[in-house]
Amino acid sequence: MTRKVGYLGPQGTYCEEIALSLYSDTSAALEPFAGIDAAIRAVASGEVAESIVPVENSLEGSVNITLDTMAHDVNLYITKEVVLPVRHNLLAKKDSQELVAIVSHPQALAQCRKTLAKLYPQAKLKPVESTAEAARIVASGDGFYAAVGSEKAGHIYGLTVLAANIQDNRANSTRFIGLERQPAASLKGKCKTSIVCQIHGEKPGSLCNILQEFAKREVNLTRIESRPARTGLGMYIFFFDIEGSIKEDNIAAAVRAVQAKSLWYKNLGSYPVYHL
Ligand SMILES: O=C(O)C(=O)C[C@]1(C(=O)O)C=C[C@@H](O)C=C1
């Protein structure tokens, strides 16, 4: 049976670019989804074997819907991480008018905020589900809108590039993850491990106490992110990204110790890291 791989669609998103680079030489069938949460849930329901979704951008930080869906709504494993340098373009119809609005994924708009304010101060910024959906909307509109997206999205939807490289920072890059129902089969090369937990937060030093489990075993963390626990105001869950795989004894021991000290804990898996 053909392996199905979901991504945030429609055709022409950065998620699709990642999926194509991973699976173009195989028989995987790529399936677009209208939202990040829909792409993730499709893995949990068995509709697809894997989905590719964004998790963090170097300028704008976490993609919250990805973190929240993984923590609260599904039980899936991260099986790969792919880092993509993101170069945004302003895409419009050939006969475009003075721009009334610029549409895109909220993360993409935020990554270009200063540049867009300088170039088109009059234009309103309108968030939509993805950069390619923005290009599709602009292509079917009346010429008063432009989209922030990839050059490829411009080609697909027949738009011209009004301005290239409009991200506010040259180092703009996004981390994408593959999510599956089983943990990664192979852990070769550079790997990371992710966990999420809720800890007893009332006592002073609670977070420090958890962090010491990593420090005393010389386990390096690459990221800590907190999100609302959804159990009350001021209650948080913490995501930890760890350098290395769970096959390493010190990491396995640190993770076990953190689990034992947590009110709630979820293993998000160990996975290889790739750069495009
Ligand atoms: O809309 C897309 O093309 C996406 O793949 C989503 C997304 C994101 O959510 O971060 C991915 C990369 C860019 O950073 C901007 C948008």
The ligand as a Gaussian input file, in Angstrom:
#p B3LYP/6-31G(d) Opt

LIG

0 1
 O        2.466000      28.294000       5.504000
 C        3.452000      27.598000       5.253000
 O        4.009000      27.567000       4.156000
 C        4.008000      26.780000       6.320000
 O        4.636000      25.789000       6.022000
 C        3.815000      27.276000       7.738000
 C        4.926000      28.159000       8.250000
 C        4.880000      28.296000       9.797000
 O        3.875000      28.082000      10.405000
 O        5.910000      28.648000      10.390000
 C        6.209000      27.528000       7.913000
 C        7.321000      28.227000       7.583000
 C        7.359000      29.683000       7.608000
 O        8.051000      29.971000       8.796000
 C        5.999000      30.281000       7.606000
 C        4.868000      29.523000       7.757000

